Amino acid sequence: MTRYEADCMACGVTWPNPMPSTHRYGVFIARGDTVAAFLDSNESPAWSRIAELHARARGGPTFEPELFQALVSSLIDPIDGEDLSIHHALSCPECGSSQVVCAGRHPIDEIDVPVVTFRTFMALSTDEQFEAVCAILEDLDE
């Protein structure tokens, strides 16, 4: 994963931020407060399974990208005790502001980041997976 300079517009701090080196459909960076992980939805059996169960829970295919990303995020295994989200806004590590700019930056370096896992979810039975998806959707719909 390539790290690029990110600048906080609120406090002025600059830090290295991991981002994909190229934009590719279906590729996400799952972020926690201090950790990041890579997710390629095109290569994730869990992503496909979650999509199937989401459609089943909704009574057919739906277009709910924000909700679906929140659903997927809820099922990602934590890293170092931190929950991850694929739609977690990039925030400043110093002041917490989301007024961050990192577009058009030159790469700093390459780092290894873990790949997102769904081991806990995938270890469930089919019925338990469906129940988990339905429970999360119920919470997200509120």
N, C-alpha and C positions, 0 to 999 in steps of 0.2 A: 504494500500500500504506500502511496506517495503522500508525504506531508508537505503542505503548503502553508505559507504565512497567513495567519488570520489576525485581523485587527479589531479591537473593541472600540466602537465609536463613542461609547460612554466614558470609559476611563483611560483609553489610549494604550492599553497593554497589547503587546504582540506575542503570539505563541504559535508553535507548529501544530497544525491541525490535519489529521489523516483524512484523505478523500480519494476516491477512485481516480486514477490517472487519466482515464477516458470515460466519457459518458456512454453507458450501455443500458438499454432498456432492461428493467428488472433487477438491476444491481443497486443495493442499498448499503449504507453504513448504519449499523445499529449502534446507538450511543447510550451510555449511561452518564453519570456525572463525571467519572474519571476514566472510563474504559470505552473502547470502540471495538466492533467486530464487523466482519464482512458477510454479506448475505447476497447470494445470486439466486434469485427466485426461479430462474430458468433451470437450475440444477438441483433444486431442493424438493425431495419427495414430500417433505412435511408441508411445504407451501401448497403443493397440488392437493394434498389431503385436506388441508384447512379450507381451501377453495371449494372442494366438493362438499364438505360438511357445512360451510357457510351457505352455499346454494340450497342444500337440503333443509337447513334451518329456516331459510327465508321462503321456502316453497318454490324455488326455481332460481335461475341466475339473476343476479342484480348488479347494478353498477353503484357501488358504495366504496370508492377507493379509500377515503379517509377512515371510515369505519373498519374496512378490511385490514388496513395497515395497523390500526389499533388492536384488532383481534390478533393478528400475527404477532405483534409486539408482546401481547399478554402471554403468549405461549413460548417465547424464546427463553431458553435456559439462562439464568443469571450467570454473570462472570464475576468472580471475586465478591460474591454477595450482592452485586449491583444488578438491578433490573435494567434491561435494554429496550430501546424503542427505535423503530425505523423511521419514525416521524418526530423524534426528539429534536427540538430546535437547538441549533448550535448556540451555546452560551459561553460567555467569558468566564474563564477559570478564576479570575481575580474578583470581579464584581457581580457576576451572574447575569449581566445584561444580555439580551438577545440581539442587540444592535451590533452585529458582527459582519464584517466584510472580508471575504476571502476569494472573491472572483478575480480572475486575471493575474493571479500571482504566479511566480516562478516556483518550481518545485525546490524543496530544501533537501530532502533525503528520502530514502525508502526504508520502511519499517515492516516488520512482520506483525500482523494483527490476527487474532483468532478468527475462525469461521464460526458463524452463528450455529448453534445446535438446538434441537428440539427433542432431546433424548427423553425427557420426562413425559412430554405429550405423546411421542411415538411409542412409548412403552405401555400406554394405556390400551385397553381393549377398544374395539370399534364403538361399542355403546358408550364407554367412558369418554372417548374422544368427542363423540357427539354431545354428550351431556356437558362436557367442559366448554365446548364452543357455544352451546345454547346459553349457559350461565354467563359467559363473558359477554355475549351479545345482549343479554338482558341488562347487564350492568351498563354497557355502553349506550344502550337505547334510552336510559333514564336521563 
